[in-house]
């Protein structure tokens, strides 16, 4: 499981975010969907939904996910940019934007549109 939900028929059921990245076993019958991790620990239990294309989210799973994302963001180094060594910088030619309009025949100097 890699996104926090398992799919049964056409419906998605939330799973405890701590189980993300682990193999899970999904058990279901006409009334319940139960998700287990190795060792048999239950990481989700939902009433079975028979409507099509629904997403069923346990509020506790949503809150746990929110807390885990907040913790992840606190642990990231400040700033969202990362440095990449791309070699020496090269100066490139800069054109007036209108030259592209003329090139693509949007304004005078090119083919009339319309």
TORKOLSE-832763 format. One record per atom (N, C-alpha, C, O): atom name; x, y, z. Coordinates in nm, 4 decimals. Example, Ala and Ser with C-alpha at 12.3 -4.5 7.8 and 13.67 -1.06 7.14 Angstrom:
2
<node name="N" x="1.3190" y="-0.5690" z="0.7800"/>
<node name="CA" x="1.2300" y="-0.4500" z="0.7800"/>
<node name="C" x="1.3200" y="-0.3300" z="0.7800"/>
<node name="O" x="1.4236" y="-0.3319" z="0.8465"/>
<node name="N" x="1.2850" y="-0.2250" z="0.7080"/>
<node name="CA" x="1.3670" y="-0.1060" z="0.7140"/>
<node name="C" x="1.2900" y="0.0030" z="0.7870"/>
<node name="O" x="1.3409" y="0.1138" z="0.8039"/>
This chain:
114
<node name="N" x="0.0846" y="-0.1170" z="0.0000"/>
<node name="CA" x="0.0000" y="0.0000" z="0.0000"/>
<node name="C" x="0.0891" y="0.1232" z="0.0000"/>
<node name="O" x="0.1834" y="0.1313" z="0.0788"/>
<node name="N" x="0.0604" y="0.2201" z="-0.0881"/>
<node name="CA" x="0.1503" y="0.3344" z="-0.0978"/>
<node name="C" x="0.0799" y="0.4695" z="-0.0934"/>
<node name="O" x="0.1466" y="0.5721" z="-0.1064"/>
<node name="N" x="-0.0510" y="0.4739" z="-0.0757"/>
<node name="CA" x="-0.1152" y="0.6043" z="-0.0779"/>
<node name="C" x="-0.2149" y="0.6270" z="0.0348"/>
<node name="O" x="-0.2794" y="0.7318" z="0.0387"/>
<node name="N" x="-0.2292" y="0.5332" z="0.1254"/>
<node name="CA" x="-0.3160" y="0.5539" z="0.2401"/>
<node name="C" x="-0.4570" y="0.5016" z="0.2236"/>
<node name="O" x="-0.5395" y="0.5161" z="0.3138"/>
<node name="N" x="-0.4863" y="0.4405" z="0.1083"/>
<node name="CA" x="-0.6183" y="0.3843" z="0.0827"/>
<node name="C" x="-0.6022" y="0.2486" z="0.0159"/>
<node name="O" x="-0.5025" y="0.2233" z="-0.0518"/>
<node name="N" x="-0.7002" y="0.1621" z="0.0350"/>
<node name="CA" x="-0.7095" y="0.0382" z="-0.0406"/>
<node name="C" x="-0.8396" y="0.0437" z="-0.1193"/>
<node name="O" x="-0.9365" y="0.1065" z="-0.0766"/>
<node name="N" x="-0.8411" y="-0.0219" z="-0.2335"/>
<node name="CA" x="-0.9614" y="-0.0223" z="-0.3173"/>
<node name="C" x="-1.0272" y="-0.1598" z="-0.3113"/>
<node name="O" x="-0.9625" y="-0.2627" z="-0.3306"/>
<node name="N" x="-1.1571" y="-0.1584" z="-0.2840"/>
<node name="CA" x="-1.2399" y="-0.2784" z="-0.2894"/>
<node name="C" x="-1.3525" y="-0.2468" z="-0.3865"/>
<node name="O" x="-1.4286" y="-0.1524" z="-0.3658"/>
<node name="N" x="-1.3627" y="-0.3258" z="-0.4920"/>
<node name="CA" x="-1.4525" y="-0.2961" z="-0.6031"/>
<node name="C" x="-1.4176" y="-0.1573" z="-0.6553"/>
<node name="O" x="-1.3057" y="-0.1368" z="-0.7021"/>
<node name="N" x="-1.5095" y="-0.0617" z="-0.6488"/>
<node name="CA" x="-1.4791" y="0.0721" z="-0.7006"/>
<node name="C" x="-1.4590" y="0.1742" z="-0.5893"/>
<node name="O" x="-1.4398" y="0.2924" z="-0.6175"/>
<node name="N" x="-1.4629" y="0.1309" z="-0.4636"/>
<node name="CA" x="-1.4526" y="0.2248" z="-0.3510"/>
<node name="C" x="-1.3139" y="0.2209" z="-0.2873"/>
<node name="O" x="-1.2494" y="0.1161" z="-0.2826"/>
<node name="N" x="-1.2694" y="0.3363" z="-0.2387"/>
<node name="CA" x="-1.1417" y="0.3478" z="-0.1687"/>
<node name="C" x="-1.1685" y="0.3653" z="-0.0194"/>
<node name="O" x="-1.2526" y="0.4459" z="0.0204"/>
<node name="N" x="-1.0970" y="0.2896" z="0.0619"/>
<node name="CA" x="-1.1121" y="0.2922" z="0.2071"/>
<node name="C" x="-0.9798" y="0.3348" z="0.2697"/>
<node name="O" x="-0.8741" y="0.2824" z="0.2345"/>
<node name="N" x="-0.9858" y="0.4309" z="0.3634"/>
<node name="CA" x="-0.8630" y="0.4791" z="0.4266"/>
<node name="C" x="-0.8020" y="0.3731" z="0.5164"/>
<node name="O" x="-0.8702" y="0.2853" z="0.5693"/>
<node name="N" x="-0.6701" y="0.3850" z="0.5314"/>
<node name="CA" x="-0.5926" y="0.2953" z="0.6167"/>
<node name="C" x="-0.5041" y="0.3831" z="0.7043"/>
<node name="O" x="-0.4635" y="0.4918" z="0.6630"/>
<node name="N" x="-0.4745" y="0.3367" z="0.8241"/>
<node name="CA" x="-0.3846" y="0.4110" z="0.9126"/>
<node name="C" x="-0.2582" y="0.4463" z="0.8344"/>
<node name="O" x="-0.1929" y="0.3570" z="0.7805"/>
<node name="N" x="-0.2222" y="0.5755" z="0.8270"/>
<node name="CA" x="-0.1048" y="0.6164" z="0.7494"/>
<node name="C" x="0.0257" y="0.5496" z="0.7921"/>
<node name="O" x="0.1203" y="0.5442" z="0.7136"/>
<node name="N" x="0.0324" y="0.4993" z="0.9139"/>
<node name="CA" x="0.1536" y="0.4286" z="0.9581"/>
<node name="C" x="0.1764" y="0.3017" z="0.8761"/>
<node name="O" x="0.2872" y="0.2481" z="0.8755"/>
<node name="N" x="0.0736" y="0.2531" z="0.8072"/>
<node name="CA" x="0.0862" y="0.1315" z="0.7268"/>
<node name="C" x="0.1308" y="0.1598" z="0.5840"/>
<node name="O" x="0.1535" y="0.0664" z="0.5071"/>
<node name="N" x="0.1438" y="0.2862" z="0.5475"/>
<node name="CA" x="0.1859" y="0.3198" z="0.4111"/>
<node name="C" x="0.3232" y="0.2598" z="0.3852"/>
<node name="O" x="0.4144" y="0.2725" z="0.4670"/>
<node name="N" x="0.3368" y="0.1946" z="0.2707"/>
<node name="CA" x="0.4627" y="0.1309" z="0.2338"/>
<node name="C" x="0.4721" y="-0.0140" z="0.2765"/>
<node name="O" x="0.5673" y="-0.0831" z="0.2400"/>
<node name="N" x="0.3746" y="-0.0615" z="0.3535"/>
<node name="CA" x="0.3729" y="-0.2006" z="0.3994"/>
<node name="C" x="0.2747" y="-0.2822" z="0.3154"/>
<node name="O" x="0.1760" y="-0.2295" z="0.2640"/>
<node name="N" x="0.3032" y="-0.4101" z="0.3027"/>
<node name="CA" x="0.2069" y="-0.4998" z="0.2404"/>
<node name="C" x="0.0923" y="-0.5201" z="0.3375"/>
<node name="O" x="0.1140" y="-0.5376" z="0.4574"/>
<node name="N" x="-0.0284" y="-0.5178" z="0.2862"/>
<node name="CA" x="-0.1457" y="-0.5363" z="0.3704"/>
<node name="C" x="-0.2318" y="-0.6489" z="0.3141"/>
<node name="O" x="-0.2227" y="-0.6848" z="0.1967"/>
<node name="N" x="-0.3144" y="-0.7024" z="0.4010"/>
<node name="CA" x="-0.4138" y="-0.8014" z="0.3624"/>
<node name="C" x="-0.5498" y="-0.7371" z="0.3818"/>
<node name="O" x="-0.5787" y="-0.6805" z="0.4872"/>
<node name="N" x="-0.6334" y="-0.7464" z="0.2786"/>
<node name="CA" x="-0.7669" y="-0.6873" z="0.2852"/>
<node name="C" x="-0.8680" y="-0.8015" z="0.2936"/>
<node name="O" x="-0.8722" y="-0.8896" z="0.2078"/>
<node name="N" x="-0.9489" y="-0.7976" z="0.3989"/>
<node name="CA" x="-1.0559" y="-0.8952" z="0.4170"/>
<node name="C" x="-1.1880" y="-0.8210" z="0.4033"/>
<node name="O" x="-1.2059" y="-0.7140" z="0.4615"/>
<node name="N" x="-1.2799" y="-0.8774" z="0.3269"/>
<node name="CA" x="-1.4094" y="-0.8102" z="0.3161"/>
<node name="C" x="-1.5200" y="-0.9127" z="0.2997"/>
<node name="O" x="-1.5000" y="-1.0226" z="0.2481"/>
<node name="N" x="-1.6359" y="-0.8726" z="0.3452"/>
<node name="CA" x="-1.7569" y="-0.9501" z="0.3215"/>
<node name="C" x="-1.8651" y="-0.8504" z="0.2829"/>
<node name="O" x="-1.8337" y="-0.7392" z="0.2403"/>
<node name="N" x="-1.9898" y="-0.8872" z="0.2966"/>
<node name="CA" x="-2.0976" y="-0.7969" z="0.2565"/>
<node name="C" x="-2.1161" y="-0.6784" z="0.3504"/>
<node name="O" x="-2.1842" y="-0.5820" z="0.3154"/>
<node name="N" x="-2.0566" y="-0.6842" z="0.4688"/>
<node name="CA" x="-2.0788" y="-0.5792" z="0.5683"/>
<node name="C" x="-1.9546" y="-0.4991" z="0.6053"/>
<node name="O" x="-1.9669" y="-0.3820" z="0.6412"/>
<node name="N" x="-1.8355" y="-0.5581" z="0.5977"/>
<node name="CA" x="-1.7143" y="-0.4918" z="0.6478"/>
<node name="C" x="-1.5984" y="-0.5034" z="0.5508"/>
<node name="O" x="-1.5920" y="-0.5939" z="0.4676"/>
<node name="N" x="-1.5056" y="-0.4069" z="0.5648"/>
<node name="CA" x="-1.3746" y="-0.4124" z="0.5005"/>
<node name="C" x="-1.2733" y="-0.3991" z="0.6141"/>
<node name="O" x="-1.2758" y="-0.3016" z="0.6891"/>
<node name="N" x="-1.1856" y="-0.4962" z="0.6259"/>
<node name="CA" x="-1.0842" y="-0.4952" z="0.7322"/>
<node name="C" x="-0.9480" y="-0.5054" z="0.6646"/>
<node name="O" x="-0.9287" y="-0.5860" z="0.5736"/>
<node name="N" x="-0.8535" y="-0.4225" z="0.7102"/>
<node name="CA" x="-0.7186" y="-0.4223" z="0.6538"/>
<node name="C" x="-0.6207" y="-0.4586" z="0.7654"/>
<node name="O" x="-0.6235" y="-0.4013" z="0.8743"/>
<node name="N" x="-0.5339" y="-0.5557" z="0.7349"/>
<node name="CA" x="-0.4348" y="-0.6041" z="0.8317"/>
<node name="C" x="-0.2948" y="-0.5876" z="0.7756"/>
<node name="O" x="-0.2736" y="-0.5999" z="0.6550"/>
<node name="N" x="-0.1985" y="-0.5597" z="0.8639"/>
<node name="CA" x="-0.0573" y="-0.5644" z="0.8253"/>
<node name="C" x="-0.0021" y="-0.6985" z="0.8716"/>
<node name="O" x="-0.0696" y="-0.7732" z="0.9424"/>
<node name="N" x="0.1217" y="-0.7285" z="0.8310"/>
<node name="CA" x="0.1859" y="-0.8530" z="0.8736"/>
<node name="C" x="0.1802" y="-0.8626" z="1.0254"/>
<node name="O" x="0.2023" y="-0.7636" z="1.0951"/>
<node name="N" x="0.1512" y="-0.9790" z="1.0755"/>
<node name="CA" x="0.1376" y="-0.9967" z="1.2196"/>
<node name="C" x="-0.0072" y="-0.9884" z="1.2638"/>
<node name="O" x="-0.0391" y="-1.0172" z="1.3792"/>
<node name="N" x="-0.0956" y="-0.9489" z="1.1719"/>
<node name="CA" x="-0.2386" y="-0.9493" z="1.2020"/>
<node name="C" x="-0.2944" y="-0.8237" z="1.2646"/>
<node name="O" x="-0.4117" y="-0.8211" z="1.3019"/>
<node name="N" x="-0.2137" y="-0.7185" z="1.2777"/>
<node name="CA" x="-0.2642" y="-0.5943" z="1.3370"/>
<node name="C" x="-0.3636" y="-0.5285" z="1.2418"/>
<node name="O" x="-0.3352" y="-0.5123" z="1.1231"/>
<node name="N" x="-0.4805" y="-0.4904" z="1.2943"/>
<node name="CA" x="-0.5830" y="-0.4224" z="1.2143"/>
<node name="C" x="-0.5445" y="-0.2753" z="1.2006"/>
<node name="O" x="-0.5258" y="-0.2053" z="1.3001"/>
<node name="N" x="-0.5330" y="-0.2294" z="1.0753"/>
<node name="CA" x="-0.4982" y="-0.0895" z="1.0496"/>
<node name="C" x="-0.6142" y="-0.0135" z="0.9853"/>
<node name="O" x="-0.6032" y="0.1061" z="0.9583"/>
<node name="N" x="-0.7245" y="-0.0829" z="0.9613"/>
<node name="CA" x="-0.8461" y="-0.0172" z="0.9123"/>
<node name="C" x="-0.9638" y="-0.1129" z="0.9267"/>
<node name="O" x="-0.9515" y="-0.2339" z="0.9075"/>
<node name="N" x="-1.0775" y="-0.0546" z="0.9611"/>
<node name="CA" x="-1.2014" y="-0.1311" z="0.9652"/>
<node name="C" x="-1.3148" y="-0.0369" z="0.9286"/>
<node name="O" x="-1.3387" y="0.0629" z="0.9966"/>
<node name="N" x="-1.3840" y="-0.0695" z="0.8207"/>
<node name="CA" x="-1.4907" y="0.0164" z="0.7691"/>
<node name="C" x="-1.6153" y="-0.0667" z="0.7397"/>
<node name="O" x="-1.6067" y="-0.1860" z="0.7107"/>
<node name="N" x="-1.7297" y="-0.0023" z="0.7477"/>
<node name="CA" x="-1.8518" y="-0.0634" z="0.6964"/>
<node name="C" x="-1.8389" y="-0.0672" z="0.5448"/>
<node name="O" x="-1.7911" y="0.0289" z="0.4845"/>
<node name="N" x="-1.8802" y="-0.1749" z="0.4835"/>
<node name="CA" x="-1.8702" y="-0.1884" z="0.3376"/>
<node name="C" x="-1.9656" y="-0.0904" z="0.2706"/>
<node name="O" x="-2.0811" y="-0.0772" z="0.3109"/>
<node name="N" x="-1.9172" y="-0.0239" z="0.1707"/>
<node name="CA" x="-1.9971" y="0.0721" z="0.0944"/>
<node name="C" x="-2.0315" y="0.0083" z="-0.0395"/>
<node name="O" x="-1.9428" y="-0.0405" z="-0.1096"/>
<node name="N" x="-2.1584" y="0.0083" z="-0.0752"/>
<node name="CA" x="-2.2014" y="-0.0521" z="-0.2007"/>
<node name="C" x="-2.2273" y="0.0510" z="-0.3092"/>
<node name="O" x="-2.2532" y="0.0145" z="-0.4239"/>
<node name="N" x="-2.2208" y="0.1789" z="-0.2750"/>
<node name="CA" x="-2.2294" y="0.2821" z="-0.3791"/>
<node name="C" x="-2.1015" y="0.2735" z="-0.4611"/>
<node name="O" x="-2.0006" y="0.2212" z="-0.4138"/>
<node name="N" x="-2.1053" y="0.3238" z="-0.5819"/>
<node name="CA" x="-1.9885" y="0.3132" z="-0.6698"/>
<node name="C" x="-1.9001" y="0.4382" z="-0.6586"/>
<node name="O" x="-1.9494" y="0.5497" z="-0.6412"/>
<node name="N" x="-1.7692" y="0.4167" z="-0.6691"/>
<node name="CA" x="-1.6697" y="0.5244" z="-0.6771"/>
<node name="C" x="-1.6754" y="0.6195" z="-0.5567"/>
<node name="O" x="-1.6763" y="0.7414" z="-0.5738"/>
<node name="N" x="-1.6792" y="0.5645" z="-0.4375"/>
<node name="CA" x="-1.6806" y="0.6439" z="-0.3151"/>
<node name="C" x="-1.5436" y="0.6372" z="-0.2480"/>
<node name="O" x="-1.4689" y="0.5411" z="-0.2661"/>
<node name="N" x="-1.5122" y="0.7398" z="-0.1711"/>
<node name="CA" x="-1.3915" y="0.7400" z="-0.0885"/>
<node name="C" x="-1.4372" y="0.7486" z="0.0557"/>
<node name="O" x="-1.5017" y="0.8453" z="0.0961"/>
<node name="N" x="-1.4033" y="0.6466" z="0.1330"/>
<node name="CA" x="-1.4449" y="0.6389" z="0.2726"/>
<node name="C" x="-1.3221" y="0.6637" z="0.3580"/>
<node name="O" x="-1.2255" y="0.5877" z="0.3520"/>
<node name="N" x="-1.3253" y="0.7703" z="0.4381"/>
<node name="CA" x="-1.2096" y="0.8092" z="0.5184"/>
<node name="C" x="-1.2461" y="0.8103" z="0.6652"/>
<node name="O" x="-1.3392" y="0.8795" z="0.7065"/>
<node name="N" x="-1.1728" y="0.7338" z="0.7439"/>
<node name="CA" x="-1.1876" y="0.7355" z="0.8891"/>
<node name="C" x="-1.1278" y="0.8671" z="0.9388"/>
<node name="O" x="-1.0132" y="0.8974" z="0.9058"/>
<node name="N" x="-1.2018" y="0.9464" z="1.0172"/>
<node name="CA" x="-1.1480" y="1.0749" z="1.0649"/>
<node name="C" x="-1.0147" y="1.0605" z="1.1393"/>
<node name="O" x="-0.9300" y="1.1495" z="1.1323"/>
<node name="N" x="-0.9961" y="0.9489" z="1.2103"/>
<node name="CA" x="-0.8697" y="0.9280" z="1.2816"/>
<node name="C" x="-0.7550" y="0.9088" z="1.1833"/>
<node name="O" x="-0.6441" y="0.9558" z="1.2087"/>
<node name="N" x="-0.7792" y="0.8408" z="1.0718"/>
<node name="CA" x="-0.6751" y="0.8247" z="0.9698"/>
<node name="C" x="-0.6389" y="0.9599" z="0.9103"/>
<node name="O" x="-0.5212" y="0.9884" z="0.8886"/>
<node name="N" x="-0.7384" y="1.0431" z="0.8838"/>
<node name="CA" x="-0.7133" y="1.1759" z="0.8274"/>
<node name="C" x="-0.6311" y="1.2612" z="0.9239"/>
<node name="O" x="-0.5380" y="1.3300" z="0.8821"/>
<node name="N" x="-0.6649" y="1.2568" z="1.0520"/>
<node name="CA" x="-0.5915" y="1.3350" z="1.1523"/>
<node name="C" x="-0.4482" y="1.2840" z="1.1673"/>
<node name="O" x="-0.3547" y="1.3637" z="1.1751"/>
<node name="N" x="-0.4305" y="1.1530" z="1.1714"/>
<node name="CA" x="-0.2956" y="1.0960" z="1.1804"/>
<node name="C" x="-0.2122" y="1.1378" z="1.0600"/>
<node name="O" x="-0.0957" y="1.1745" z="1.0751"/>
<node name="N" x="-0.2705" y="1.1328" z="0.9411"/>
<node name="CA" x="-0.2007" y="1.1756" z="0.8202"/>
<node name="C" x="-0.1617" y="1.3218" z="0.8260"/>
<node name="O" x="-0.0512" y="1.3588" z="0.7864"/>
<node name="N" x="-0.2532" y="1.4061" z="0.8759"/>
<node name="CA" x="-0.2238" y="1.5491" z="0.8876"/>
<node name="C" x="-0.1064" y="1.5710" z="0.9826"/>
<node name="O" x="-0.0169" y="1.6503" z="0.9534"/>
<node name="N" x="-0.1062" y="1.5016" z="1.0952"/>
<node name="CA" x="0.0031" y="1.5163" z="1.1925"/>
<node name="C" x="0.1357" y="1.4660" z="1.1351"/>
<node name="O" x="0.2401" y="1.5271" z="1.1576"/>
<node name="N" x="0.1317" y="1.3557" z="1.0617"/>
<node name="CA" x="0.2544" y="1.3019" z="1.0025"/>
<node name="C" x="0.3103" y="1.3973" z="0.8970"/>
<node name="O" x="0.4317" y="1.4158" z="0.8883"/>
<node name="N" x="0.2211" y="1.4586" z="0.8155"/>
<node name="CA" x="0.2683" y="1.5554" z="0.7152"/>
<node name="C" x="0.3288" y="1.6782" z="0.7820"/>
<node name="O" x="0.4313" y="1.7296" z="0.7373"/>
<node name="N" x="0.2650" y="1.7253" z="0.8895"/>
<node name="CA" x="0.3176" y="1.8417" z="0.9613"/>
<node name="C" x="0.4555" y="1.8107" z="1.0186"/>
<node name="O" x="0.5456" y="1.8943" z="1.0122"/>
<node name="N" x="0.4720" y="1.6925" z="1.0739"/>
<node name="CA" x="0.6023" y="1.6522" z="1.1286"/>
<node name="C" x="0.7062" y="1.6426" z="1.0177"/>
<node name="O" x="0.8206" y="1.6844" z="1.0354"/>
<node name="N" x="0.6665" y="1.5879" z="0.9043"/>
<node name="CA" x="0.7584" y="1.5769" z="0.7900"/>
<node name="C" x="0.8057" y="1.7156" z="0.7458"/>
<node name="O" x="0.9239" y="1.7352" z="0.7176"/>
<node name="N" x="0.7127" y="1.8118" z="0.7399"/>
<node name="CA" x="0.7490" y="1.9474" z="0.6973"/>
<node name="C" x="0.8400" y="2.0157" z="0.7995"/>
<node name="O" x="0.9267" y="2.0947" z="0.7619"/>
<node name="N" x="0.8210" y="1.9860" z="0.9280"/>
<node name="CA" x="0.9077" y="2.0439" z="1.0310"/>
<node name="C" x="1.0495" y="1.9891" z="1.0200"/>
<node name="O" x="1.1451" y="2.0591" z="1.0536"/>
<node name="N" x="1.0647" y="1.8665" z="0.9741"/>
<node name="CA" x="1.1966" y="1.8037" z="0.9663"/>
<node name="C" x="1.2723" y="1.8407" z="0.8403"/>
<node name="O" x="1.3935" y="1.8206" z="0.8334"/>
<node name="N" x="1.2021" y="1.8955" z="0.7384"/>
<node name="CA" x="1.2688" y="1.9330" z="0.6141"/>
<node name="C" x="1.3543" y="2.0558" z="0.6368"/>
<node name="O" x="1.3179" y="2.1419" z="0.7169"/>
<node name="N" x="1.4665" y="2.0660" z="0.5685"/>
<node name="CA" x="1.5479" y="2.1867" z="0.5806"/>
<node name="C" x="1.4689" y="2.3075" z="0.5311"/>
<node name="O" x="1.3808" y="2.2947" z="0.4460"/>
<node name="N" x="1.5010" y="2.4237" z="0.5850"/>
<node name="CA" x="1.4264" y="2.5436" z="0.5464"/>
<node name="C" x="1.4467" y="2.5726" z="0.3989"/>
<node name="O" x="1.5517" y="2.5432" z="0.3417"/>
<node name="N" x="1.3453" y="2.6302" z="0.3393"/>
<node name="CA" x="1.3489" y="2.6602" z="0.1963"/>
<node name="C" x="1.3087" y="2.5393" z="0.1154"/>
<node name="O" x="1.3449" y="2.4264" z="0.1485"/>
<node name="N" x="1.2344" y="2.5629" z="0.0102"/>
<node name="CA" x="1.1853" y="2.4526" z="-0.0713"/>
<node name="C" x="1.2717" y="2.4308" z="-0.1945"/>
<node name="O" x="1.2509" y="2.3348" z="-0.2687"/>
<node name="N" x="1.3688" y="2.5194" z="-0.2171"/>
<node name="CA" x="1.4554" y="2.5062" z="-0.3333"/>
<node name="C" x="1.5723" y="2.4159" z="-0.2961"/>
<node name="O" x="1.6210" y="2.4179" z="-0.1831"/>
<node name="N" x="1.6157" y="2.3376" z="-0.3925"/>
<node name="CA" x="1.7354" y="2.2586" z="-0.3677"/>
<node name="C" x="1.8384" y="2.2945" z="-0.4728"/>
<node name="O" x="1.8035" y="2.3310" z="-0.5851"/>
<node name="N" x="1.9611" y="2.2844" z="-0.4376"/>
<node name="CA" x="2.0700" y="2.3225" z="-0.5249"/>
<node name="C" x="2.1113" y="2.2043" z="-0.6119"/>
<node name="O" x="2.1242" y="2.0917" z="-0.5637"/>
<node name="N" x="2.1316" y="2.2306" z="-0.7385"/>
<node name="CA" x="2.1787" y="2.1281" z="-0.8307"/>
<node name="C" x="2.3027" y="2.1820" z="-0.8992"/>
<node name="O" x="2.3014" y="2.2933" z="-0.9517"/>
<node name="N" x="2.4090" y="2.1047" z="-0.8993"/>
<node name="CA" x="2.5306" y="2.1470" z="-0.9667"/>
<node name="C" x="2.5131" y="2.1212" z="-1.1156"/>
<node name="O" x="2.5257" y="2.0079" z="-1.1619"/>
<node name="N" x="2.4838" y="2.2283" z="-1.1906"/>
<node name="CA" x="2.4565" y="2.2126" z="-1.3334"/>
<node name="C" x="2.5726" y="2.2626" z="-1.4183"/>
<node name="O" x="2.5583" y="2.2756" z="-1.5398"/>
<node name="N" x="2.6844" y="2.2902" z="-1.3586"/>
<node name="CA" x="2.7978" y="2.3399" z="-1.4344"/>
<node name="C" x="2.7945" y="2.4918" z="-1.4420"/>
<node name="O" x="2.7153" y="2.5565" z="-1.3735"/>
<node name="N" x="2.8815" y="2.5486" z="-1.5262"/>
<node name="CA" x="2.8893" y="2.6945" z="-1.5341"/>
<node name="C" x="2.7625" y="2.7524" z="-1.5959"/>
<node name="O" x="2.6997" y="2.6915" z="-1.6826"/>
<node name="N" x="2.7270" y="2.8706" z="-1.5495"/>
<node name="CA" x="2.6100" y="2.9388" z="-1.6044"/>
<node name="C" x="2.6450" y="2.9970" z="-1.7401"/>
<node name="O" x="2.7567" y="3.0438" z="-1.7619"/>
<node name="N" x="2.5485" y="2.9937" z="-1.8311"/>
<node name="CA" x="2.5687" y="3.0449" z="-1.9651"/>
<node name="C" x="2.4660" y="3.1546" z="-1.9901"/>
<node name="O" x="2.3470" y="3.1361" z="-1.9643"/>
<node name="N" x="2.5119" y="3.2681" z="-2.0400"/>
<node name="CA" x="2.4194" y="3.3763" z="-2.0712"/>
<node name="C" x="2.3497" y="3.3442" z="-2.2026"/>
<node name="O" x="2.4142" y="3.3041" z="-2.2995"/>
<node name="N" x="2.2185" y="3.3618" z="-2.2058"/>
<node name="CA" x="2.1416" y="3.3337" z="-2.3269"/>
<node name="C" x="2.0801" y="3.4628" z="-2.3791"/>
<node name="O" x="2.0589" y="3.5583" z="-2.3043"/>
<node name="N" x="2.0519" y="3.4636" z="-2.5090"/>
<node name="CA" x="1.9911" y="3.5800" z="-2.5723"/>
<node name="C" x="1.8502" y="3.5999" z="-2.5184"/>
<node name="O" x="1.7763" y="3.5037" z="-2.4975"/>
<node name="N" x="1.8137" y="3.7261" z="-2.4960"/>
<node name="CA" x="1.6789" y="3.7590" z="-2.4523"/>
<node name="C" x="1.6141" y="3.8439" z="-2.5601"/>
<node name="O" x="1.6746" y="3.9389" z="-2.6098"/>
<node name="N" x="1.4918" y="3.8101" z="-2.5960"/>
<node name="CA" x="1.4198" y="3.8843" z="-2.6980"/>
<node name="C" x="1.3008" y="3.9551" z="-2.6370"/>
<node name="O" x="1.2485" y="3.9153" z="-2.5329"/>
<node name="N" x="1.2589" y="4.0618" z="-2.7050"/>
<node name="CA" x="1.1359" y="4.1292" z="-2.6681"/>
<node name="C" x="1.0216" y="4.0315" z="-2.6951"/>
<node name="O" x="1.0233" y="3.9627" z="-2.7972"/>
<node name="N" x="0.9240" y="4.0240" z="-2.6079"/>
<node name="CA" x="0.8155" y="3.9277" z="-2.6235"/>
<node name="C" x="0.7370" y="3.9475" z="-2.7527"/>
<node name="O" x="0.6864" y="3.8506" z="-2.8092"/>
<node name="N" x="0.7260" y="4.0712" z="-2.8004"/>
<node name="CA" x="0.6545" y="4.0983" z="-2.9244"/>
<node name="C" x="0.7150" y="4.0262" z="-3.0434"/>
<node name="O" x="0.6445" y="3.9962" z="-3.1397"/>
<node name="N" x="0.8452" y="3.9979" z="-3.0383"/>
<node name="CA" x="0.9069" y="3.9277" z="-3.1509"/>
<node name="C" x="0.8493" y="3.7868" z="-3.1652"/>
<node name="O" x="0.8428" y="3.7337" z="-3.2760"/>
<node name="N" x="0.8080" y="3.7269" z="-3.0553"/>
<node name="CA" x="0.7454" y="3.5950" z="-3.0631"/>
<node name="C" x="0.6050" y="3.6060" z="-3.1222"/>
<node name="O" x="0.5621" y="3.5176" z="-3.1962"/>
<node name="N" x="0.5332" y="3.7139" z="-3.0900"/>
<node name="CA" x="0.4010" y="3.7344" z="-3.1493"/>
<node name="C" x="0.4138" y="3.7496" z="-3.3003"/>
<node name="O" x="0.3341" y="3.6932" z="-3.3752"/>
<node name="N" x="0.5140" y="3.8258" z="-3.3459"/>
<node name="CA" x="0.5345" y="3.8408" z="-3.4899"/>
<node name="C" x="0.5761" y="3.7090" z="-3.5529"/>
<node name="O" x="0.5293" y="3.6744" z="-3.6614"/>
<node name="N" x="0.6628" y="3.6360" z="-3.4862"/>
<node name="CA" x="0.7098" y="3.5085" z="-3.5381"/>
<node name="C" x="0.5940" y="3.4108" z="-3.5571"/>
<node name="O" x="0.5880" y="3.3384" z="-3.6565"/>
<node name="N" x="0.5034" y="3.4099" z="-3.4616"/>
<node name="CA" x="0.3905" y="3.3171" z="-3.4692"/>
<node name="C" x="0.2667" y="3.3828" z="-3.5303"/>
<node name="O" x="0.1550" y="3.3333" z="-3.5149"/>
<node name="N" x="0.2879" y="3.4949" z="-3.5997"/>
<node name="CA" x="0.1863" y="3.5653" z="-3.6784"/>
<node name="C" x="0.0648" y="3.6086" z="-3.5972"/>
<node name="O" x="-0.0484" y="3.6028" z="-3.6453"/>
<node name="N" x="0.0889" y="3.6516" z="-3.4745"/>
<node name="CA" x="-0.0213" y="3.6987" z="-3.3914"/>
<node name="C" x="-0.0434" y="3.8483" z="-3.4110"/>
<node name="O" x="-0.1576" y="3.8940" z="-3.4062"/>
<node name="N" x="0.0642" y="3.9266" z="-3.4334"/>
<node name="CA" x="0.0496" y="4.0704" z="-3.4535"/>
<node name="C" x="0.1131" y="4.1121" z="-3.5862"/>
<node name="O" x="0.1689" y="4.0286" z="-3.6573"/>
<node name="N" x="0.1044" y="4.2453" z="-3.6206"/>
<node name="CA" x="0.1566" y="4.2936" z="-3.7483"/>
<node name="C" x="0.3011" y="4.2534" z="-3.7713"/>
<node name="O" x="0.3820" y="4.2414" z="-3.6792"/>
<node name="N" x="0.3279" y="4.2339" z="-3.8951"/>
<node name="CA" x="0.4578" y="4.1836" z="-3.9347"/>
<node name="C" x="0.4486" y="4.0356" z="-3.9676"/>
<node name="O" x="0.5420" y="3.9764" z="-4.0216"/>
<node name="N" x="0.3350" y="3.9774" z="-3.9344"/>
<node name="CA" x="0.3123" y="3.8355" z="-3.9651"/>
<node name="C" x="0.1826" y="3.8203" z="-4.0402"/>
<node name="O" x="0.1196" y="3.9191" z="-4.0778"/>
<node name="N" x="0.1442" y="3.7018" z="-4.0612"/>
<node name="CA" x="0.0204" y="3.6700" z="-4.1328"/>
<node name="C" x="-0.0983" y="3.7107" z="-4.0473"/>
<node name="O" x="-0.0986" y="3.6866" z="-3.9266"/>
<node name="N" x="-0.1999" y="3.7726" z="-4.1084"/>
<node name="CA" x="-0.3172" y="3.8163" z="-4.0350"/>
<node name="C" x="-0.3976" y="3.6964" z="-3.9904"/>
<node name="O" x="-0.4202" y="3.6034" z="-4.0679"/>
<node name="N" x="-0.4405" y="3.6983" z="-3.8659"/>
<node name="CA" x="-0.5177" y="3.5878" z="-3.8094"/>
<node name="C" x="-0.6646" y="3.6277" z="-3.8083"/>
<node name="O" x="-0.6993" y="3.7369" z="-3.7634"/>
<node name="N" x="-0.7514" y="3.5391" z="-3.8577"/>
<node name="CA" x="-0.8898" y="3.5531" z="-3.8356"/>
<node name="C" x="-0.9796" y="3.6135" z="-3.9266"/>
<node name="O" x="-1.0993" y="3.6215" z="-3.8991"/>
